[in-house]
Amino acid sequence: MRVGMILAGIGTTLALVSASPAQPASLSPAAIDQGVISVRVQGSGPDVILIPGLASSYEVWADLVSRLRQSHRLHLVQVAGFAGSPAVSDPGAKVAAPTAEAIAEYIRSQRIEAPAIIGHSLGGEVALMLGARHPEQVGRLMIVDALPFYTLLFDLSATSETAIPQAAAVRDAMLAATAEQAEVMQHASIARLVKTEAVRPGLAAAGISSDRKTMADAMYELMVTDLRPELGRIRVPVEVVYAYDLLYGIPATHVDAMFRNAYVSTPNISFRRIDGSFHFVMLDQPELFANAVIKFLDQ
């Protein structure tokens, strides 16, 4: 979740919607369907589970997949209701927590030993949940441009309780927006979330094709869920990769401090800032991001 969203005044509907690249590389059509998630598997080697963000398709990882599939077995998660995938019939009021449990069950059922988990945005929250709530099932975590409590972007003194009114307002506005209003907001948000103009139309289209209720429930959950009290339970190495750009209008040191302070209770943690990028680091700086991932996996 990039700091530039604060500076741009994005505190309402669809601010974090993300999706797939405009012209992604072809990925495997076969999928293991577990209801809340489906998973596509490519390649062979050490296991890596890739979790996309709010309203994202697994295709957001296409460039990374093309670089890793010869050396790793990649498990590409698709969350039900996002980017045109069918929503579950009774999604309830949460998305991230059920997704984390579904991935934990997938790891158990497929007998995957200590996979590396890479999650972007909302997927980063899911990765943290896996590390804290199922520490025996993961090998290492990479959190991509995500904080353990999203609302810190707007209020550093926020708590889960104080975030409820704003979260409810965002959720309700998302549900109440007309199709035309949602489309306008979608395009405006994407322009602030990715610098690379060529991928923006695809990102916006996939967000628009996401199930509205699933997105609204996920956004509410994201805004009221504070994972900081759980970070001490994580037993494996954690690397936080985050974006920075001069267009943020604030010093990079301020962004560095925000991420380090948010994760202060996390054992065995490291940080890597990638400059010249907005929220979609893997699309704005694919070479730098891929190099960071390869180094992370080789440790």
ChimeraX attribute file (.defattr): number of C-alpha atoms within 10 A of each C-alpha:
attribute: neighborCount
match mode: 1-to-1
recipient: residues
	/A:1	25
	/A:2	26
	/A:3	23
	/A:4	23
	/A:5	20
	/A:6	14
	/A:7	15
	/A:8	12
	/A:9	10
	/A:10	16
	/A:11	17
	/A:12	17
	/A:13	24
	/A:14	28
	/A:15	21
	/A:16	26
	/A:17	28
	/A:18	35
	/A:19	31
	/A:20	26
	/A:21	24
	/A:22	18
	/A:23	12
	/A:24	15
	/A:25	15
	/A:26	10
	/A:27	16
	/A:28	12
	/A:29	9
	/A:30	11
	/A:31	15
	/A:32	13
	/A:33	14
	/A:34	14
	/A:35	14
	/A:36	21
	/A:37	23
	/A:38	21
	/A:39	24
	/A:40	18
	/A:41	20
	/A:42	20
	/A:43	17
	/A:44	13
	/A:45	13
	/A:46	15
	/A:47	21
	/A:48	25
	/A:49	22
	/A:50	25
	/A:51	32
	/A:52	28
	/A:53	28
	/A:54	30
	/A:55	33
	/A:56	30
	/A:57	28
	/A:58	26
	/A:59	23
	/A:60	27
	/A:61	23
	/A:62	20
	/A:63	17
	/A:64	21
	/A:65	23
	/A:66	14
	/A:67	13
	/A:68	19
	/A:69	16
	/A:70	13
	/A:71	12
	/A:72	17
	/A:73	19
	/A:74	24
	/A:75	23
	/A:76	27
	/A:77	25
	/A:78	26
	/A:79	32
	/A:80	26
	/A:81	25
	/A:82	28
	/A:83	27
	/A:84	18
	/A:85	19
	/A:86	14
	/A:87	19
	/A:88	15
	/A:89	10
	/A:90	7
	/A:91	15
	/A:92	11
	/A:93	14
	/A:94	17
	/A:95	25
	/A:96	25
	/A:97	17
	/A:98	17
	/A:99	24
	/A:100	24
	/A:101	17
	/A:102	18
	/A:103	23
	/A:104	19
	/A:105	14
	/A:106	18
	/A:107	17
	/A:108	12
	/A:109	9
	/A:110	8
	/A:111	10
	/A:112	15
	/A:113	14
	/A:114	17
	/A:115	19
	/A:116	22
	/A:117	26
	/A:118	24
	/A:119	24
	/A:120	30
	/A:121	28
	/A:122	32
	/A:123	27
	/A:124	28
	/A:125	28
	/A:126	28
	/A:127	30
	/A:128	30
	/A:129	24
	/A:130	23
	/A:131	28
	/A:132	20
	/A:133	17
	/A:134	16
	/A:135	17
	/A:136	14
	/A:137	20
	/A:138	25
	/A:139	18
	/A:140	23
	/A:141	27
	/A:142	26
	/A:143	26
	/A:144	30
	/A:145	26
	/A:146	24
	/A:147	27
	/A:148	24
	/A:149	21
	/A:150	26
	/A:151	24
	/A:152	19
	/A:153	18
	/A:154	16
	/A:155	12
	/A:156	12
	/A:157	8
	/A:158	17
	/A:159	16
	/A:160	15
	/A:161	10
	/A:162	13
	/A:163	20
	/A:164	17
	/A:165	12
	/A:166	16
	/A:167	24
	/A:168	18
	/A:169	14
	/A:170	22
	/A:171	24
	/A:172	16
	/A:173	16
	/A:174	22
	/A:175	17
	/A:176	12
	/A:177	14
	/A:178	11
	/A:179	10
	/A:180	9
	/A:181	12
	/A:182	20
	/A:183	17
	/A:184	12
	/A:185	20
	/A:186	23
	/A:187	20
	/A:188	15
	/A:189	23
	/A:190	26
	/A:191	16
	/A:192	19
	/A:193	25
	/A:194	21
	/A:195	20
	/A:196	14
	/A:197	11
	/A:198	13
	/A:199	19
	/A:200	22
	/A:201	16
	/A:202	18
	/A:203	27
	/A:204	27
	/A:205	19
	/A:206	23
	/A:207	30
	/A:208	24
	/A:209	15
	/A:210	25
	/A:211	19
	/A:212	22
	/A:213	18
	/A:214	24
	/A:215	25
	/A:216	25
	/A:217	23
	/A:218	20
	/A:219	28
	/A:220	23
	/A:221	23
	/A:222	23
	/A:223	21
	/A:224	22
	/A:225	20
	/A:226	21
	/A:227	19
	/A:228	16
	/A:229	11
	/A:230	16
	/A:231	19
	/A:232	16
	/A:233	17
	/A:234	25
	/A:235	18
	/A:236	21
	/A:237	19
	/A:238	24
	/A:239	20
	/A:240	22
	/A:241	21
	/A:242	29
	/A:243	27
	/A:244	23
	/A:245	19
	/A:246	13
	/A:247	11
	/A:248	17
	/A:249	11
	/A:250	14
	/A:251	11
	/A:252	15
	/A:253	8
	/A:254	10
	/A:255	19
	/A:256	16
	/A:257	10
	/A:258	16
	/A:259	20
	/A:260	16
	/A:261	10
	/A:262	17
	/A:263	21
	/A:264	13
	/A:265	16
	/A:266	20
	/A:267	15
	/A:268	12
	/A:269	17
	/A:270	14
	/A:271	16
	/A:272	14
	/A:273	20
	/A:274	20
	/A:275	16
	/A:276	14
	/A:277	24
	/A:278	30
	/A:279	28
	/A:280	27
	/A:281	28
	/A:282	23
	/A:283	23
	/A:284	22
	/A:285	18
	/A:286	16
	/A:287	14
	/A:288	14
	/A:289	21
	/A:290	18
	/A:291	13
	/A:292	17
	/A:293	17
	/A:294	14
	/A:295	10
	/A:296	16
	/A:297	17
	/A:298	6
	/A:299	7
